[in-house]
Amino acid sequence: MSQGENTKVQAAEFNENDVADYLAKNPDFFMRHKPLLEVMSVPHETGRAVSLIERQTSLLRDRNQKLTIHLSDLIDIARHNDSQFEKTKRMVLALLDSATLDDVAVALEESLCRDFYGDETSLVLFSDNPLNVNNLKILPRDTAGVIEPLMKTNMPTCGQLSLIENRFLFEDEAVKVQSAAVIPLVKGETIGLLAIGSYDPYYFQSSQGTLFLSYVGEVLSRVTSRIVHEEQV
């Protein structure tokens, strides 16, 4: 007889009576294997009524399952937050290392499109003095009437922009951009704005939180203000 066949014979011979005998000889079995109690069902003979002990056991088992699911959700959230923090840290460090405004625009595009899944970025700064840039717009503050509604609250705006706002911010790519987040840059006064566009009409929505976007705006405002000041000195 092969080893596999021998194992099957032994399993067949090991019946309920054997289990009962084993438990009788080892009354502390469940004390040593407590997790089994969480999945076992032990009804009490009480006729058609459900015993209090059985009901309590069932409730505790359900509560344990819900707590396990809740803990798993919390772990997933923590992992997501860790990932977001690492991405944000990379972006902030890249911005702090930027020596020119073009460096800033490139760092934003790489981070927001690679790590945060944006499709287009547009950085607009206000200045009456000409600045040597290639990757962003520099224009006088009084020519920004088209996007004035996006800046008046100094808070990020998310959702679908008007056609004229889309064209102003994303130019040739405006036809692709279906939703956007617009972040005013404020350092004493409004010094510009950052727009992040998505080809997905539901990626940016008016109901979403803007804590991360506000943080990006605060960092970017300080970095761009410093660089502009250095270039104008």
Secondary structure, 3 states (H helix, E strand, C coil): CCHHHHHHHHHHHCCHHHHHHHHHHCCCHHHHCCHHHHHCCCCCCCCCCCCHHHHHHHHHHHHHHHHHHHHHHHHHHHHHHHHHHHHHHHHHHHHHCCCCHHHHHHHHHHHHHHCCCCCEEEEEEECCCCCCCCCCEEECHHHCHHHHHHHCCCCCEEECCCHHHHHHHHHHHCCCCCEEEEEEEECCCEEEEEEEEECCCCCCCCCCCCHHHHHHHHHHHHHHHHHHHHHHC
